[in-house]
Amino acid sequence: MASRTTLALLAGAALARGAAPPCPAPSTGAYTKHNITLADPYLVVSVIPYGATVTNVYVKGADGAVRDVILGFEDAEGYCNDPQHPYFGATVGRVANRIRNGTFTLRGTTYHLEKTEKGYDNLHSGPMGFDRQVFNLDASPSRLVWTHSVPEGHDGFPGGMKVTVTMSVFKTAAGAAAFQIETAAAEVTEATLFNPTFHGYFNLDGFRGAETVEEHVMHLPDAEQYVKVDGHLIPTGELGTAAADAWMDFRAPAALGAKLRRYAADLPTGYDTAFLASQASVTSARAGLRMDVAHDRASLQIYTSGYLNGTIPKKTTQGRGGYEQYAGVTFEPQWLPDAINHPEWWGFTNSTVVEDGGAARYAVTYAFSHV
């Protein structure tokens, strides 16, 4: 009889190769929006089953105007069929970010994943990751619970698991409107990797008066270090420091655009960087809005949407035209990217491994307040 690992590898070979699966028909309900709502302070979050994807986040600015502060597609089918597939608002997994050469070794077995970025690495687990799956839903007015059973060998990874994504809204003790995402793995059938994230692109202006986040002020108060990468954005194993590299220093609040312009030679396509930050904030003076990010892992991947180029139309809630370069910024909580291939990091940050029969749960909160 074939071993569990052998079966997983065979299943992975079948599932993880080739293009993404066909898009589900609208009649399946995969693109139906489900809302969770907070009345005071005002917050409405819309999510579809496809990829447990957040399509809209409506908040009120200091002027009382409602803004949709997350990038996405007007037609929800775009989350599946748009060829650029920028992971707008998606639940990403089972492993977010890049794995060098699409290869890793776990418990003596080497696994080969599909190389999804020009043959250099595996990005966000491949063409059939969580962002391409239709989740089941249990809903209430203030909470959405999404579940999906991941079969053994899916996308080439060992083991299967049950994934639960719980999204909720609530008022914080400080009076902010908070949106929380908890992502959990359980019923793990074999030692495997689990490092999911939320890939929402935020623009607190809601595209009212500005087309980019360059005027947004970002603060990473405890981000003393960041992950250095090569020309293909794959970690080298080195950690840079904010003290040595001024373009990576947000220990004091700084406007994103000022950094992007001053250090253009070092940031030719903006930020796509894992900062070792336990918290973050971003502020729009134009909207009178601040968003605070709190999470429970080692890093935040900050991506300033440097590869958007205006060809994806904005949602009608955000005006006309397309999403230009630097239209949004992501705050993606995760263990350090490609951690499985960097044992030198395991001493100070949790690895991404979940054992056979084990479980893991991670949370991130995005809290909106007026300034």
C-alpha positions as CSV (number, residue, x, y, z in Angstrom):
1,M,0.0,0.0,0.0
2,A,1.3,3.5,-0.8
3,S,2.3,5.6,2.1
4,R,0.4,8.7,3.1
5,T,3.2,10.8,1.8
6,T,3.3,9.0,-1.5
7,L,-0.4,9.5,-1.9
8,A,-0.1,13.1,-1.1
9,L,2.6,13.6,-3.7
10,L,0.6,11.9,-6.3
11,A,-2.5,13.9,-5.5
12,G,-0.4,17.1,-5.5
13,A,1.0,16.3,-8.9
14,A,-2.5,15.9,-10.3
15,L,-3.9,19.0,-8.6
16,A,-1.1,21.5,-8.6
17,R,0.0,21.4,-12.2
18,G,-1.4,23.5,-15.0
19,A,-3.8,26.5,-15.0
20,A,-6.2,27.6,-12.3
21,P,-9.5,25.6,-12.2
22,P,-12.5,26.7,-14.2
23,C,-14.4,29.6,-12.7
24,P,-17.6,28.5,-11.0
25,A,-20.9,29.7,-12.5
26,P,-22.6,32.6,-10.9
27,S,-25.6,30.3,-10.2
28,T,-23.5,28.4,-7.7
29,G,-23.5,31.5,-5.4
30,A,-19.7,31.7,-5.4
31,Y,-19.8,35.4,-6.1
32,T,-22.8,36.3,-3.9
33,K,-21.9,39.1,-1.4
34,H,-22.5,38.5,2.3
35,N,-22.3,41.5,4.7
36,I,-21.3,41.9,8.3
37,T,-22.3,45.3,9.8
38,L,-21.4,47.5,12.7
39,A,-23.9,50.4,13.2
40,D,-21.9,52.7,15.5
41,P,-19.2,53.4,14.5
42,Y,-20.2,52.6,11.0
43,L,-18.5,49.7,9.3
44,V,-19.8,47.3,6.6
45,V,-17.7,44.5,5.2
46,S,-18.8,42.5,2.1
47,V,-17.4,39.0,1.4
48,I,-17.9,36.4,-1.3
49,P,-17.5,32.6,-0.9
50,Y,-15.0,32.5,-3.8
51,G,-11.6,32.7,-2.0
52,A,-13.4,34.0,1.2
53,T,-12.6,37.2,-0.6
54,V,-13.4,40.7,0.9
55,T,-14.9,42.8,-1.9
56,N,-15.8,46.0,-0.1
57,V,-15.0,47.7,3.2
58,Y,-17.2,50.7,3.9
59,V,-16.2,53.2,6.6
60,K,-17.1,56.8,7.4
61,G,-14.4,59.4,7.3
62,A,-14.1,62.3,9.7
63,D,-16.4,64.3,7.3
64,G,-19.2,61.7,7.7
65,A,-18.9,60.5,4.1
66,V,-18.9,56.7,3.5
67,R,-15.8,55.4,1.7
68,D,-15.1,52.0,0.2
69,V,-11.5,51.7,1.3
70,I,-10.5,48.4,-0.3
71,L,-9.6,47.7,-3.9
72,G,-11.5,45.1,-5.9
73,F,-13.6,44.2,-8.9
74,E,-16.9,45.7,-9.8
75,D,-18.1,42.4,-11.3
76,A,-17.3,39.8,-8.6
77,E,-16.6,37.2,-11.3
78,G,-13.4,39.2,-11.9
79,Y,-11.9,37.7,-8.8
80,C,-11.7,34.5,-10.7
81,N,-11.4,35.4,-14.4
82,D,-9.3,38.5,-14.5
83,P,-5.9,37.4,-16.0
84,Q,-3.8,39.7,-13.8
85,H,-5.2,38.1,-10.6
86,P,-3.7,40.5,-8.1
87,Y,-5.3,38.6,-5.1
88,F,-7.6,41.6,-4.3
89,G,-9.1,40.9,-0.9
90,A,-8.3,37.2,-1.0
91,T,-7.7,34.7,1.8
92,V,-4.3,33.4,0.7
93,G,-2.9,29.9,1.6
94,R,-2.1,27.4,2.6
95,V,1.3,29.3,2.5
96,A,1.4,33.0,1.6
97,N,4.3,34.6,-0.2
98,R,7.2,32.9,-2.0
99,I,8.9,29.6,-1.6
100,R,12.3,29.5,-3.4
101,N,12.3,27.2,-6.4
102,G,8.9,25.9,-5.4
103,T,10.8,23.4,-3.3
104,F,11.0,22.5,0.4
105,T,12.0,19.5,2.6
106,L,9.9,18.4,5.5
107,R,10.4,15.3,7.6
108,G,12.9,13.9,5.2
109,T,10.7,14.2,2.1
110,T,11.3,16.9,-0.6
111,Y,8.3,18.5,-2.1
112,H,8.1,20.2,-5.5
113,L,5.4,22.8,-6.0
114,E,4.5,24.6,-9.2
115,K,6.8,27.5,-10.0
116,T,4.2,30.2,-10.6
117,E,6.5,33.3,-11.1
118,K,8.5,32.9,-14.3
119,G,10.0,29.7,-13.0
120,Y,11.7,31.2,-10.0
121,D,9.4,30.4,-7.1
122,N,6.0,29.3,-5.9
123,L,3.8,32.3,-5.0
124,H,0.8,32.1,-2.6
125,S,0.8,28.3,-2.9
126,G,0.0,28.0,-6.6
127,P,-2.9,28.2,-9.1
128,M,-5.3,26.3,-6.8
129,G,-4.6,28.0,-3.5
130,F,-7.3,29.1,-1.0
131,D,-8.0,32.2,-3.1
132,R,-9.3,29.9,-5.8
133,Q,-11.6,27.7,-3.6
134,V,-15.2,28.2,-2.8
135,F,-15.8,28.3,0.9
136,N,-18.9,27.2,2.8
137,L,-20.6,29.8,5.0
138,D,-22.2,30.1,8.4
139,A,-23.4,33.7,8.8
140,S,-24.7,36.0,11.5
141,P,-25.1,39.8,11.4
142,S,-21.7,40.5,12.9
143,R,-19.8,37.4,11.9
144,L,-19.1,35.2,8.9
145,V,-17.5,31.8,9.4
146,W,-16.0,30.2,6.3
147,T,-14.9,26.6,6.1
148,H,-13.1,24.5,3.5
149,S,-11.8,21.0,3.5
150,V,-8.4,20.8,1.9
151,P,-7.5,17.3,0.5
152,E,-4.2,15.6,1.0
153,G,-1.6,16.7,-1.5
154,H,-3.5,19.8,-2.6
155,D,-1.3,22.1,-4.6
156,G,1.6,19.7,-4.0
157,F,1.8,20.1,-0.2
158,P,1.7,17.2,2.2
159,G,-1.4,16.5,4.3
160,G,-4.9,17.6,4.3
161,M,-6.7,19.9,6.8
162,K,-9.9,21.7,7.6
163,V,-9.6,25.5,7.2
164,T,-11.8,27.9,9.1
165,V,-11.8,31.7,8.4
166,T,-13.8,33.7,10.9
167,M,-14.5,37.3,10.0
168,S,-16.2,39.6,12.5
169,V,-16.8,43.3,13.2
170,F,-16.9,45.0,16.6
171,K,-16.3,48.3,18.5
172,T,-13.0,48.4,20.3
173,A,-12.5,49.7,23.8
174,A,-11.1,52.9,22.3
175,G,-14.2,53.3,20.1
176,A,-12.7,52.3,16.8
177,A,-14.6,50.2,14.2
178,A,-12.7,46.9,14.0
179,F,-12.6,44.2,11.4
180,Q,-11.0,40.9,12.5
181,I,-10.0,37.8,10.6
182,E,-9.0,34.6,12.3
183,T,-7.7,31.8,10.1
184,A,-7.3,28.3,11.6
185,A,-6.2,24.9,10.5
186,A,-7.4,21.7,12.2
187,E,-7.8,18.0,11.5
188,V,-4.3,18.0,9.9
189,T,-3.6,14.6,8.4
190,E,0.2,14.9,8.0
191,A,2.9,17.3,9.0
192,T,2.6,20.2,6.6
193,L,3.0,24.0,6.2
194,F,0.4,26.6,7.2
195,N,1.1,30.3,6.8
196,P,-2.0,32.0,5.4
197,T,-2.7,35.7,5.1
198,F,-5.3,38.3,4.1
199,H,-4.4,40.1,0.9
200,G,-6.5,43.3,1.1
201,Y,-5.3,46.4,-0.7
202,F,-6.3,49.5,1.4
203,N,-6.8,53.1,0.2
204,L,-8.3,55.1,3.1
205,D,-9.2,58.0,0.7
206,G,-11.5,55.7,-1.2
207,F,-10.2,57.5,-4.3
208,R,-11.8,60.8,-3.3
209,G,-9.4,63.4,-4.3
210,A,-6.3,61.2,-4.7
211,E,-5.6,58.1,-6.9
212,T,-2.8,56.7,-4.9
213,V,-1.7,56.1,-1.3
214,E,1.4,58.3,-1.6
215,E,0.0,60.8,0.8
216,H,-0.8,58.1,3.4
217,V,1.4,58.2,6.4
218,M,2.6,54.8,7.6
219,H,4.0,54.0,11.1
220,L,5.8,50.7,12.0
221,P,6.9,51.6,15.6
222,D,8.8,48.4,16.4
223,A,10.0,47.4,12.9
224,E,13.8,47.4,13.6
225,Q,14.4,44.7,10.9
226,Y,13.1,43.6,7.5
227,V,13.6,40.6,5.2
228,K,16.1,41.2,2.4
229,V,15.3,39.8,-1.0
230,D,17.0,39.1,-4.3
231,G,15.9,40.5,-7.7
232,H,13.0,38.1,-7.8
233,L,11.7,39.1,-4.4
234,I,12.9,35.8,-2.8
235,P,14.4,36.1,0.7
236,T,18.2,35.8,0.8
237,G,18.3,34.8,4.4
238,E,19.6,38.2,5.5
239,L,17.8,40.6,7.7
240,G,18.3,44.3,7.0
241,T,17.9,47.0,9.6
242,A,15.9,50.2,9.6
243,A,18.8,52.0,11.2
244,A,21.1,51.2,8.3
245,D,18.5,51.5,5.4
246,A,16.6,54.7,5.6
247,W,14.1,53.7,2.9
248,M,13.0,50.9,5.2
249,D,12.7,53.0,8.3
250,F,9.1,53.7,9.5
251,R,9.8,53.7,13.2
252,A,8.7,57.3,13.0
253,P,5.6,58.1,10.9
254,A,6.4,58.9,7.3
255,A,4.5,59.5,4.1
256,L,4.8,56.6,1.7
257,G,5.2,58.9,-1.4
258,A,8.0,60.8,0.2
259,K,10.0,57.6,0.8
260,L,9.1,56.3,-2.7
261,R,10.4,59.5,-4.4
262,R,13.4,60.0,-2.2
263,Y,14.7,56.5,-2.5
264,A,13.4,55.6,-6.0
265,A,16.7,53.9,-6.9
266,D,16.3,51.5,-4.0
267,L,12.5,51.1,-4.5
268,P,11.9,51.0,-8.3
269,T,8.5,49.3,-7.9
270,G,7.7,50.4,-4.4
271,Y,7.5,48.2,-1.3
272,D,7.0,44.5,-1.4
273,T,8.7,43.8,1.9
274,A,8.3,41.7,5.0
275,F,8.9,44.0,8.0
276,L,9.4,42.4,11.4
277,A,6.6,44.5,12.9
278,S,4.0,43.5,15.5
279,Q,1.8,46.4,14.7
280,A,1.3,49.1,12.1
281,S,-0.9,52.2,11.4
282,V,-1.6,54.1,8.3
283,T,-3.4,57.5,8.2
284,S,-5.1,59.6,5.6
285,A,-5.4,63.3,6.5
286,R,-7.6,63.8,3.5
287,A,-10.2,61.4,4.8
288,G,-9.5,62.0,8.4
289,L,-9.1,58.2,8.8
290,R,-6.5,56.0,10.6
291,M,-6.2,52.3,10.3
292,D,-4.4,50.3,13.0
293,V,-3.2,46.8,12.3
294,A,-2.6,44.3,15.1
295,H,-1.6,40.6,14.6
296,D,0.1,37.6,16.2
297,R,2.9,36.6,13.8
298,A,6.5,37.6,13.1
299,S,6.1,40.0,10.1
300,L,3.8,42.2,8.0
301,Q,4.3,42.1,4.3
302,I,3.8,45.6,3.0
303,Y,3.0,45.8,-0.7
304,T,2.3,49.2,-2.3
305,S,0.8,47.8,-5.4
306,G,3.7,48.7,-7.6
307,Y,2.6,46.4,-10.4
308,L,-0.8,47.9,-10.9
309,N,-0.9,49.9,-14.1
310,G,-4.4,51.4,-14.6
311,T,-5.8,48.5,-16.7
312,I,-8.0,47.1,-13.9
313,P,-11.1,49.4,-13.6
314,K,-12.0,50.8,-10.2
315,K,-15.3,49.8,-8.6
316,T,-18.1,52.3,-9.2
317,T,-18.0,53.0,-5.5
318,Q,-14.6,54.6,-6.1
319,G,-15.1,56.6,-9.2
320,R,-13.9,56.3,-12.8
321,G,-10.7,55.1,-14.3
322,G,-8.4,52.3,-13.3
323,Y,-6.2,51.3,-10.4
324,E,-2.8,53.0,-11.0
325,Q,0.6,52.2,-9.5
326,Y,0.5,52.7,-5.7
327,A,-3.3,52.7,-5.7
328,G,-3.4,50.7,-2.5
329,V,-1.3,49.2,0.3
330,T,-1.5,45.7,1.8
331,F,-0.7,44.7,5.4
332,E,-0.3,40.9,5.2
333,P,0.5,39.2,8.5
334,Q,2.6,36.1,8.2
335,W,5.6,34.1,9.5
336,L,8.7,35.1,7.6
337,P,8.4,34.3,3.9
338,D,10.1,31.1,2.7
339,A,10.8,30.3,6.4
340,I,10.8,26.5,5.7
341,N,14.0,27.0,3.7
342,H,15.7,29.2,6.3
343,P,16.5,27.3,9.4
344,E,18.7,30.2,10.6
345,W,15.4,32.0,11.4
346,W,13.7,29.2,13.3
347,G,15.3,30.2,16.6
348,F,13.5,33.5,16.9
349,T,10.3,33.0,14.9
350,N,7.8,30.2,14.7
351,S,8.2,28.0,11.7
352,T,5.3,27.4,9.4
353,V,5.0,23.7,10.2
354,V,1.9,22.2,11.7
355,E,2.3,18.6,12.9
356,D,0.1,15.6,12.1
357,G,-3.0,15.9,14.2
358,G,-2.1,19.4,15.1
359,A,-3.8,22.8,14.7
360,A,-2.9,26.4,14.3
361,R,-4.9,29.7,14.6
362,Y,-3.8,33.2,13.6
363,A,-5.6,36.5,13.8
364,V,-5.3,40.1,12.5
365,T,-7.4,43.1,13.3
366,Y,-7.9,46.2,11.2
367,A,-9.3,49.0,13.3
368,F,-10.6,52.3,11.8
369,S,-10.8,55.6,13.7
370,H,-11.0,59.3,13.0
371,V,-8.1,61.7,13.2
